[in-house]
Amino acid sequence: MAEITQIISNIPYRLALAGGWIDQPFISRHNPTPPGAMVVVGVLPEFRFMDRCGMGTSTRQVASRLWDGGLPRGDPARMVQELYAAENEGKSEPSGSQDMAGLIYPGINRLDYDFQYTGGYFPAHVESNNDPETAGWLEGVINVLPVAPRPVGYNPFSPDDNLDAEWIRRLGQSGHACYQAIFEKDAIALGASFNECMSCWETILPRTVRHPLITMDLMELLGYYQQRYAGAMYSGCGGGYLYVVSEEPVPGAFKVHVRL
């Protein structure tokens, strides 16, 4: 009987937690107190995540072709740059490097972005936590709910984008707060970092949560879970999955396992 990885490849998935979008240079260049941070978590490929849901699936497909279905051994920072170049060759709107870093670095990682370092394209520093106890705690409090893939033709950018320095500072700080909360195993603080990140997305890039092609009220759904649990955030712009922080079971949610 075939293993699931023979079908979906051995390339890991990744969760992108609080601070997302700070890896984009057009965002980080306006941060008055760099580095801003975001958190990514390597996840074992135990089943197939939906495409267009903020799970790094397009980057994962490129990595599978580039490295024949599995991650090679080597310097992760160099591998991030190699994968970034392969995915973004010829693109006018390149993806952020957190996609690559999240797939390549094992464990729980804080990516620090400073526009003065490589123009903001790559992390100036990566702080990693591969402690099994911490990973087990995070697995216990992250509950994943399927919502819906991004619609075909969706674009999160609009003339209403608000690249306000204070909100971008807050976005980058939500990533720092997220990593610290995980380190301290503080579910309340972790949920607060998720909620703060979503407030920043809604303010800086309104179409990440509201868009003419999105047929459901993402903010209404998000608010339901934020009011009843420690916190919640979407896996990516336009929906995807909902990450709910709770030490108690969340109806309909499933768990993931951190790759160490």
Helices and strands as residue ranges (DSSP letters): H 4-8, E 13-16, H 25-28, E 36-43, H 57-66, H 76-88, H 98-104, E 108-113, G 118-120, E 125-129, H 132-141, E 142-148, H 165-183, H 187-204, G 206-208, H 218-228, E 231-236, E 239-245
